[in-house]
């Protein structure tokens, strides 16, 4: 689409979201912003590199990590992360998603105090830019809310007129039973302000204040932040909690029509300023709501596949891939998913709850507790319901009570192989790459259940573990690197290729991937017994298994050509 057509689209979207007058002044300011950032040297260089288009290949895999997951007391964590990538990861992944590295007051960085600063405890923008030179950099646009300690909200509390309309404010508590609640705490939080006692909308917590996107100035401020990130070398933008940003009376206040218009607007802005950049929507809802953010090709480039982590966990718990195969067969071929099994958050349950039979859903919760995991809840109809599982993915797949289980690493790698086999772009959480276990002291010290999968690792200790061939971390890392190497060298995993789910045996997950006349079949056993496939004898691409004799070993992974 030409620049002129994009400008017209942007104007039209603004007129849908706002009044004619508001849309007019918003467009003038927005056009100035777009033209300003369009002259940025970093953005211009990347436009030339990618020839003004989105480029994805079979080599694209994203590593998800906090800036300070690995630390060294003698330097800033971002530099330690850079050294870890250079030493252990290299080109096994193409991109790095650095979770919020901004000054923050809570929630693992998602209560942002200042969007345009790097937390000085972590490093500088120069450190971020250095990683962006070697990897496709993915960052969060924490768009729904800001920290209660941010300048915007503290200005509001002190009566600064510039920020009076930045938030959703009420003079008294208002009963809004239709609003979807992802947490169990009250929707409105009481604050003392220069204007008296006020009740402010706080979807995710008392320290995270929802922004009022009915005010065009708020949207313009967030667009400025988005474009600023691109100027720092960012290529992939994760729209955090995007489904919550627009609120209307007497609705669920999630996934509303104007929310979709804002995503469509952001996509058009990127196509105008930085057509190589991608938008990924983080929408933790059932499948229909999730895929609606593709918007017939005009909204997100990718969406998170939230059903995958619980369904893979279920497959290994019951040694049965039936749900996985059924869901994958229904997926549209033209949709590009961000596939992941673990992240800094828990294993979301909303998507799984609509797929699993009740007894199997309850079994998943029982397995979680048996494996030392925790459950987080959301408010619903005056009660609470399970919202997510909090557990390390290694312990979700393996029972931590079974010490020295000889199949533990193999079982875990099999779970990761399913994710890597699927069409889409894989995202691997650093604690999965390193085989981390449940981090109970983190939960105890903070009171946050999600800390169970957010351990921080001293670089010296990590290096010692990774240099020991008998350690769990070494075995998991090198097994995963083998899988990643196999995947990136096979063009069948190109995201533009096709995928067919095969019905071989309920204990197996098998897919056929095809691209430009070449085909590979991936077979993964979720069972601790051998399965025979005599009709599939032939060659295998997986290192160490060049010939496949038809025997699928317990938790075996095979790439068959």
C-alpha positions as CSV (number, residue, x, y, z in Angstrom):
1,X,0.0,0.0,0.0
2,X,1.3,3.4,-0.9
3,X,2.1,6.1,1.6
4,X,-0.8,8.2,0.4
5,X,-3.2,5.2,0.9
6,X,-1.8,4.6,4.4
7,X,-2.3,8.2,5.3
8,X,-5.9,8.0,4.2
9,X,-6.4,4.8,6.2
10,X,-5.0,6.4,9.3
11,X,-7.4,9.3,8.9
12,X,-10.3,7.0,8.5
13,X,-9.5,5.0,11.6
14,X,-9.1,8.1,13.7
15,X,-12.5,9.3,12.6
16,X,-14.0,5.9,13.7
17,X,-12.4,6.2,17.1
18,X,-13.0,9.9,17.8
19,X,-15.2,12.8,16.9
20,X,-14.4,14.7,13.7
21,X,-12.8,17.5,15.6
22,X,-10.7,15.2,17.8
23,X,-9.7,13.1,14.9
24,X,-8.6,16.2,13.0
25,X,-6.2,17.5,15.6
26,X,-5.0,14.0,16.5
27,X,-4.1,13.4,12.8
28,X,-2.1,16.6,12.6
29,X,0.0,15.7,15.6
30,X,0.3,12.1,14.5
31,X,1.5,13.0,11.0
32,X,4.2,15.1,12.5
33,X,5.3,12.3,14.7
34,X,5.4,9.8,11.9
35,X,7.4,12.1,9.6
36,X,9.8,12.9,12.4
37,X,10.6,9.2,13.2
38,X,10.6,8.4,9.5
39,X,13.8,10.4,9.3
40,X,15.5,8.4,12.1
41,X,18.8,6.8,10.9
42,X,18.1,3.5,12.6
43,X,14.7,3.1,11.1
44,X,16.0,4.1,7.6
45,X,18.8,1.5,7.8
46,X,16.4,-1.3,8.8
47,X,14.0,-0.3,6.0
48,X,16.9,-0.8,3.5
49,X,17.9,-4.1,5.2
50,X,14.5,-5.6,4.9
51,X,13.5,-3.9,1.6
52,X,10.5,-2.2,3.2
53,X,8.7,-5.5,4.1
54,X,8.2,-8.0,6.9
55,X,10.8,-10.8,6.5
56,X,10.4,-14.1,8.4
57,X,12.1,-17.4,7.7
58,X,12.6,-20.9,9.3
59,X,15.5,-19.4,11.2
60,X,13.3,-17.1,13.3
61,X,13.0,-18.2,16.9
62,X,12.6,-15.7,19.8
63,X,14.3,-16.1,23.2
64,X,12.2,-14.6,26.0
65,X,14.1,-13.2,29.0
66,X,14.2,-10.6,31.6
67,X,17.2,-8.3,31.4
68,X,18.4,-9.5,34.8
69,X,17.6,-13.2,34.7
70,X,21.4,-13.7,34.7
71,X,23.4,-11.4,36.9
72,X,27.0,-10.5,37.8
73,X,27.5,-8.2,40.7
74,X,30.4,-6.5,38.8
75,X,28.4,-5.2,35.8
76,X,24.9,-4.2,34.5
77,X,22.7,-7.2,33.8
78,X,22.1,-6.2,30.1
79,X,25.8,-6.7,29.5
80,X,25.7,-10.0,31.3
81,X,22.8,-11.1,29.1
82,X,24.7,-10.0,26.0
83,X,27.7,-12.2,27.0
84,X,25.4,-15.2,27.7
85,X,23.9,-14.8,24.2
86,X,27.3,-14.7,22.6
87,X,28.7,-17.6,24.6
88,X,25.8,-20.1,24.7
89,X,23.1,-19.1,22.3
90,X,24.7,-17.5,19.3
91,X,22.6,-18.0,16.1
92,X,20.4,-20.7,17.6
93,X,17.8,-17.9,17.9
94,X,17.2,-15.0,15.7
95,X,15.5,-12.7,18.2
96,X,15.4,-11.7,21.8
97,X,12.3,-10.6,23.7
98,X,13.6,-8.5,26.6
99,X,10.8,-8.2,29.1
100,X,10.1,-4.7,30.4
101,X,13.5,-3.1,31.3
102,X,12.0,0.3,32.2
103,X,11.9,1.9,35.6
104,X,9.0,0.1,37.3
105,X,7.3,-0.1,40.7
106,X,5.9,-3.7,40.6
107,X,4.6,-6.7,38.6
108,X,7.9,-7.7,37.2
109,X,8.3,-4.5,35.2
110,X,4.7,-4.1,34.0
111,X,4.0,-1.2,36.2
112,X,6.0,1.3,34.1
113,X,7.2,4.5,35.6
114,X,8.9,5.9,32.5
115,X,8.5,4.3,29.1
116,X,11.5,6.1,27.6
117,X,14.1,5.2,30.2
118,X,16.1,2.0,30.8
119,X,16.2,1.2,34.5
120,X,19.7,2.3,35.4
121,X,20.1,-0.8,37.5
122,X,19.9,-2.9,34.3
123,X,21.9,-0.8,31.9
124,X,21.4,1.8,29.2
125,X,19.8,2.3,25.8
126,X,23.3,1.7,24.3
127,X,23.2,-1.8,25.9
128,X,19.8,-2.4,24.4
129,X,20.9,-1.2,21.0
130,X,24.0,-3.5,21.1
131,X,21.7,-6.5,21.5
132,X,19.5,-5.1,18.7
133,X,22.4,-5.1,16.3
134,X,22.9,-8.9,16.7
135,X,19.3,-10.0,17.2
136,X,15.8,-9.0,16.2
137,X,14.7,-7.1,19.3
138,X,11.2,-7.6,20.7
139,X,9.9,-5.3,23.5
140,X,6.6,-4.8,25.3
141,X,4.5,-1.7,24.7
142,X,2.7,-1.8,28.1
143,X,-0.2,0.0,26.7
144,X,-3.1,-0.5,29.1
145,X,-1.7,1.0,32.3
146,X,1.0,2.9,33.9
147,X,2.6,2.8,37.4
148,X,0.9,4.7,40.2
149,X,4.4,6.2,40.7
150,X,4.6,7.5,37.1
151,X,4.7,11.3,36.4
152,X,1.4,11.0,34.6
153,X,-0.5,9.6,37.6
154,X,1.3,11.6,40.3
155,X,0.5,14.7,38.3
156,X,-3.1,13.6,38.3
157,X,-3.1,13.1,42.1
158,X,-1.7,16.6,42.5
159,X,-4.4,18.2,40.3
160,X,-2.2,18.8,37.3
161,X,-4.7,19.7,34.5
162,X,-2.6,18.0,31.8
163,X,-3.3,14.6,33.4
164,X,-6.9,15.0,34.6
165,X,-8.3,13.1,31.7
166,X,-5.5,10.5,31.4
167,X,-7.3,8.0,33.6
168,X,-10.8,6.5,34.3
169,X,-12.0,8.2,37.4
170,X,-15.2,8.1,39.5
171,X,-16.4,10.1,42.5
172,X,-17.8,6.9,44.2
173,X,-17.6,3.2,43.7
174,X,-19.6,2.0,40.7
175,X,-21.0,-1.5,40.4
176,X,-20.0,-2.9,37.0
177,X,-20.8,-6.6,37.1
178,X,-20.4,-7.1,33.3
179,X,-16.7,-6.2,33.3
180,X,-14.5,-9.2,32.7
181,X,-12.0,-9.5,35.6
182,X,-8.6,-11.2,35.2
183,X,-7.9,-10.7,38.9
184,X,-9.7,-11.2,42.1
185,X,-9.2,-7.7,43.6
186,X,-11.8,-4.9,43.2
187,X,-11.9,-3.1,39.8
188,X,-11.7,0.4,41.3
189,X,-9.0,1.6,43.7
190,X,-9.5,4.5,46.1
191,X,-7.0,7.4,46.0
192,X,-6.8,10.7,47.8
193,X,-6.2,13.5,45.3
194,X,-6.1,17.3,45.1
195,X,-9.7,17.1,43.9
196,X,-10.8,14.9,46.9
197,X,-11.3,11.2,47.2
198,X,-11.5,9.5,43.8
199,X,-12.0,5.9,42.6
200,X,-9.7,4.9,39.7
201,X,-9.9,2.0,37.3
202,X,-7.1,-0.6,38.0
203,X,-7.6,-3.8,36.0
204,X,-4.5,-5.6,37.1
205,X,-3.6,-4.2,40.5
206,X,-3.6,-1.1,42.7
207,X,-0.2,-0.1,41.4
208,X,-1.2,-0.3,37.7
209,X,-3.5,2.5,36.7
210,X,-5.5,2.0,33.5
211,X,-5.1,4.7,30.8
212,X,-8.1,6.5,29.3
213,X,-7.9,6.0,25.5
214,X,-11.0,8.1,24.9
215,X,-8.6,11.0,25.3
216,X,-6.7,11.2,22.0
217,X,-3.7,12.8,23.8
218,X,-3.2,9.4,25.6
219,X,-3.2,7.5,22.4
220,X,-0.7,10.0,20.8
221,X,1.6,9.6,23.9
222,X,1.6,5.9,23.5
223,X,2.2,6.1,19.7
224,X,5.2,8.3,20.4
225,X,6.5,5.6,22.8
226,X,6.0,3.0,20.1
227,X,7.9,4.9,17.5
228,X,10.7,5.8,20.0
229,X,11.2,2.0,20.5
230,X,11.6,1.5,16.8
231,X,14.3,4.3,16.8
232,X,16.2,2.2,19.4
233,X,16.3,-0.8,17.0
234,X,13.2,-2.6,18.0
235,X,11.7,-4.8,15.2
236,X,8.9,-6.7,17.1
237,X,6.4,-5.0,19.4
238,X,4.3,-7.0,21.9
239,X,1.1,-5.2,22.7
240,X,0.7,-6.1,26.4
241,X,-2.9,-6.7,27.6
242,X,-4.2,-5.0,24.5
243,X,-7.7,-6.4,24.9
244,X,-8.4,-4.2,27.9
245,X,-7.6,-0.8,26.6
246,X,-11.1,0.5,25.6
247,X,-14.0,0.6,28.1
248,X,-17.7,1.1,27.4
249,X,-20.6,1.1,29.9
250,X,-22.6,-2.1,30.2
251,X,-20.1,-4.2,28.3
252,X,-17.4,-6.7,29.3
253,X,-14.8,-3.9,28.5
254,X,-12.6,-6.4,26.7
255,X,-11.9,-6.9,23.0
256,X,-14.3,-4.1,22.0
257,X,-14.6,-2.8,18.5
258,X,-12.5,0.4,19.2
259,X,-9.7,-1.7,20.7
260,X,-9.5,-3.4,17.3
261,X,-9.5,-0.1,15.6
262,X,-6.5,1.1,17.7
263,X,-4.6,-2.1,16.8
264,X,-5.4,-1.4,13.2
265,X,-4.2,2.1,13.6
266,X,-0.9,1.0,15.1
267,X,-0.4,-1.5,12.2
268,X,-1.0,1.2,9.6
269,X,1.5,3.5,11.4
270,X,4.2,0.8,11.4
271,X,3.5,0.2,7.7
272,X,4.0,3.9,7.0
273,X,7.1,4.5,9.2
274,X,8.8,1.0,9.6
275,X,7.1,-1.6,7.3
276,X,9.6,-4.2,8.4
277,X,8.3,-4.1,12.0
278,X,5.8,-6.6,13.4
279,X,3.0,-6.3,15.9
280,X,2.3,-9.3,18.3
281,X,-0.9,-9.1,20.3
282,X,-0.9,-10.6,23.8
283,X,-4.6,-11.5,24.2
284,X,-5.2,-14.1,26.9
285,X,-8.6,-15.2,25.9
286,X,-10.3,-18.1,24.1
287,X,-9.4,-18.9,20.5
288,X,-12.1,-16.9,18.8
289,X,-11.2,-13.7,20.6
290,X,-7.5,-14.3,20.1
291,X,-7.6,-14.8,16.4
292,X,-9.9,-11.8,15.9
293,X,-6.8,-9.6,16.4
294,X,-5.5,-10.7,13.0
295,X,-8.3,-8.4,11.7
296,X,-8.4,-10.0,8.2
297,X,-4.7,-9.0,7.8
298,X,-5.0,-5.4,9.0
299,X,-4.2,-5.8,12.7
300,X,-1.6,-8.0,14.3
301,X,1.1,-9.8,12.3
302,X,1.1,-12.5,14.9
303,X,-1.0,-13.5,18.0
304,X,0.0,-15.6,21.0
305,X,-1.3,-19.2,20.9
306,X,-2.4,-19.3,24.5
307,X,-4.0,-22.8,24.1
308,X,-0.7,-24.5,23.4
309,X,1.0,-24.5,26.9
310,X,-1.9,-26.2,28.7
311,X,-2.7,-28.6,25.9
312,X,0.9,-29.8,25.6
313,X,0.9,-30.2,29.4
314,X,-2.3,-32.2,29.2
315,X,-0.9,-34.4,26.5
316,X,2.1,-35.5,28.6
317,X,-0.1,-35.8,31.8
318,X,-2.5,-38.2,30.1
319,X,-0.1,-39.6,27.4
320,X,-2.7,-38.6,24.8
321,X,-2.4,-36.0,22.1
322,X,-6.1,-36.1,21.1
323,X,-6.9,-32.5,22.1
324,X,-3.7,-31.1,20.5
325,X,-4.5,-32.9,17.2
326,X,-8.1,-31.8,17.2
327,X,-7.3,-28.1,17.8
328,X,-4.4,-28.0,15.3
329,X,-6.6,-29.4,12.6
330,X,-9.0,-26.5,13.0
331,X,-6.4,-23.8,12.7
332,X,-6.5,-21.6,9.6
333,X,-3.5,-22.0,7.4
334,X,-3.2,-18.2,6.7
335,X,-2.7,-17.3,10.4
336,X,0.7,-16.8,11.9
337,X,0.9,-17.7,15.6
338,X,3.6,-16.9,18.2
339,X,4.0,-20.4,19.6
340,X,5.2,-20.7,23.2
341,X,5.0,-23.1,26.1
342,X,6.4,-21.0,29.0
343,X,6.8,-17.3,29.8
344,X,7.3,-15.0,32.7
345,X,3.6,-15.4,33.4
346,X,1.8,-18.6,34.3
347,X,0.1,-21.1,32.0
348,X,-3.1,-19.4,31.0
349,X,-6.3,-21.5,31.4
350,X,-9.0,-19.5,29.6
351,X,-8.3,-21.0,26.2
352,X,-7.9,-24.5,27.6
353,X,-11.1,-24.4,29.6
354,X,-13.2,-24.2,26.5
355,X,-11.3,-27.1,24.9
356,X,-10.8,-29.7,27.6
357,X,-13.5,-31.8,29.0
358,X,-14.2,-30.9,32.6
359,X,-12.6,-34.0,34.1
360,X,-9.4,-33.4,32.0
361,X,-9.4,-29.7,33.0
362,X,-9.7,-30.7,36.7
363,X,-6.9,-33.3,36.1
364,X,-4.6,-30.5,34.9
365,X,-5.2,-28.6,38.1
366,X,-4.5,-31.8,40.1
367,X,-1.3,-32.4,38.2
368,X,-0.2,-28.8,38.9
369,X,-0.6,-29.2,42.7
370,X,1.0,-32.7,42.6
371,X,4.0,-31.2,40.8
372,X,4.4,-28.3,43.4
373,X,2.7,-25.7,41.2
374,X,0.3,-23.0,42.3
375,X,-3.0,-21.6,40.9
376,X,-4.0,-18.0,40.4
377,X,-7.6,-17.0,40.2
378,X,-9.9,-14.4,38.6
379,X,-13.2,-12.9,39.9
380,X,-16.3,-14.3,38.3
381,X,-20.0,-14.0,39.3
382,X,-19.2,-13.1,42.9
383,X,-16.8,-16.0,43.2
384,X,-13.3,-17.0,41.8
385,X,-12.2,-19.3,39.1
386,X,-8.8,-20.6,38.1
387,X,-7.0,-18.2,35.7
388,X,-3.5,-19.5,35.3
389,X,-1.1,-22.2,36.5
390,X,2.1,-21.0,38.1
391,X,4.9,-23.5,37.7
392,X,8.2,-23.9,35.8
393,X,7.5,-25.8,32.5
394,X,10.1,-28.4,33.3
395,X,8.1,-29.3,36.5
396,X,4.8,-29.0,34.7
397,X,6.0,-31.9,32.4
398,X,8.0,-33.8,35.0
399,X,7.1,-34.8,38.5
400,X,9.7,-33.1,40.8
401,X,8.9,-35.7,43.5
402,X,10.5,-38.4,41.3
403,X,14.1,-37.7,41.9
404,X,16.7,-38.9,39.3
405,X,14.0,-39.7,36.8
406,X,16.1,-41.0,33.8
407,X,13.5,-39.8,31.3
408,X,13.0,-36.3,32.7
409,X,15.2,-34.4,30.2
410,X,13.9,-36.5,27.3
411,X,10.3,-35.9,28.3
412,X,10.8,-32.2,28.6
413,X,12.7,-31.9,25.2
414,X,9.8,-33.8,23.6
415,X,7.4,-31.1,24.9
416,X,9.5,-28.4,23.3
417,X,9.8,-30.3,20.1
418,X,6.0,-30.1,19.7
419,X,6.1,-26.3,19.9
420,X,9.0,-26.1,17.5
421,X,7.3,-28.4,15.0
422,X,4.2,-26.2,14.6
423,X,3.7,-23.6,12.0
424,X,4.5,-20.1,13.4
425,X,7.3,-18.4,15.1
426,X,8.5,-20.1,18.3
427,X,9.2,-18.3,21.5
428,X,11.5,-20.0,24.1
429,X,11.5,-18.8,27.7
430,X,15.1,-18.6,29.1
431,X,14.1,-20.8,32.0
432,X,13.0,-23.5,29.6
433,X,16.3,-23.2,27.7
434,X,18.1,-23.7,31.0
435,X,15.9,-26.4,32.5
436,X,15.0,-24.4,35.6
437,X,12.8,-25.8,38.3
438,X,10.2,-24.3,40.6
439,X,11.6,-21.3,42.4
440,X,9.8,-21.5,45.7
441,X,12.0,-19.0,47.6
442,X,11.0,-16.3,45.1
443,X,7.3,-16.9,45.9
444,X,8.0,-16.9,49.6
445,X,10.1,-13.7,49.5
446,X,7.7,-11.7,47.3
447,X,4.3,-13.2,47.9
448,X,3.9,-13.4,44.1
449,X,3.0,-16.7,42.6
450,X,4.5,-15.9,39.2
451,X,7.9,-15.7,40.8
452,X,7.9,-19.5,40.8
453,X,9.2,-19.2,37.2
454,X,11.3,-16.0,37.4
455,X,14.4,-17.1,39.2
456,X,17.5,-14.9,38.9
457,X,20.7,-16.8,38.3
458,X,24.2,-15.8,39.3
459,X,26.4,-16.0,36.2
460,X,29.2,-17.8,38.0
461,X,26.8,-20.5,39.2
462,X,25.2,-20.8,35.8
463,X,28.5,-21.2,34.0
464,X,29.5,-23.9,36.4
465,X,26.3,-25.8,35.8
466,X,26.5,-25.5,32.0
467,X,30.1,-26.7,32.0
468,X,29.1,-29.9,33.8
469,X,27.9,-32.4,31.2
470,X,26.0,-34.3,33.9
471,X,24.0,-31.3,35.1
472,X,20.4,-30.8,34.2
473,X,21.0,-27.4,32.8
474,X,23.7,-28.6,30.5
475,X,21.6,-31.5,29.2
476,X,18.5,-29.4,28.6
477,X,20.5,-26.5,26.9
478,X,22.4,-28.7,24.5
479,X,19.4,-30.9,23.7
480,X,17.4,-27.8,22.8
481,X,20.2,-26.3,20.8
482,X,20.3,-29.6,18.8
483,X,16.6,-29.2,18.1
484,X,16.9,-25.6,17.1
485,X,19.8,-26.3,14.8
486,X,17.8,-29.0,13.0
487,X,14.8,-26.7,12.7
488,X,16.6,-23.7,11.3
489,X,18.5,-25.7,8.7
490,X,15.2,-27.2,7.2
491,X,13.3,-24.8,4.9
492,X,10.1,-26.8,5.5
493,X,9.8,-24.8,8.7
494,X,9.4,-21.5,6.8
495,X,6.4,-19.7,8.3
496,X,4.9,-19.4,4.8
497,X,4.8,-23.2,4.4
498,X,2.0,-25.6,5.1
499,X,1.3,-27.9,8.0
500,X,-0.8,-31.1,8.1
501,X,-1.6,-32.9,11.4
502,X,-1.4,-36.6,11.1
503,X,-3.5,-39.2,12.9
504,X,-1.0,-42.0,13.7
505,X,-1.6,-43.0,17.3
506,X,-3.1,-41.1,20.3
507,X,0.3,-41.4,22.0
508,X,2.0,-39.5,19.2
509,X,1.9,-36.0,17.9
510,X,2.9,-35.9,14.3
511,X,2.8,-33.1,11.7
512,X,3.9,-32.8,8.1
513,X,5.5,-29.5,7.2
514,X,5.9,-28.6,3.5
515,X,7.5,-25.7,1.7
516,X,8.5,-25.2,-1.9
517,X,8.3,-28.9,-2.8
518,X,10.1,-30.2,0.3
519,X,8.5,-32.1,3.1
520,X,9.5,-33.2,6.6
521,X,7.4,-35.2,9.1
522,X,7.9,-34.6,12.8
523,X,6.9,-37.3,15.2
524,X,6.9,-36.9,19.0
525,X,6.0,-39.5,21.5
526,X,4.3,-38.2,24.7
527,X,4.3,-41.7,26.2
528,X,6.9,-43.7,28.2
529,X,6.4,-46.8,26.0
530,X,7.7,-47.5,22.5
531,X,5.3,-47.1,19.6
532,X,5.8,-48.9,16.3
533,X,5.4,-47.1,12.9
534,X,6.7,-49.6,10.3
535,X,5.3,-47.6,7.4
536,X,7.5,-44.6,8.3
537,X,10.9,-46.3,8.1
538,X,13.4,-44.0,6.4
539,X,15.8,-41.2,7.0
540,X,15.8,-38.8,9.9
541,X,17.3,-35.3,10.1
542,X,17.7,-35.2,13.9
543,X,21.4,-35.4,14.9
544,X,22.2,-39.0,16.1
545,X,19.2,-40.6,14.4
546,X,20.0,-40.6,10.7
547,X,18.0,-43.8,10.0
548,X,14.5,-44.4,11.4
549,X,13.6,-48.1,11.7
550,X,9.9,-47.5,12.6
551,X,10.4,-47.6,16.4
552,X,9.4,-44.5,18.2
553,X,11.2,-44.6,21.5
554,X,9.7,-43.3,24.8
555,X,9.5,-39.5,24.5
556,X,11.3,-39.8,21.2
557,X,11.5,-37.0,18.7
558,X,12.0,-37.7,15.0
559,X,12.3,-35.4,12.0
560,X,11.6,-37.7,9.1
561,X,12.5,-36.8,5.5
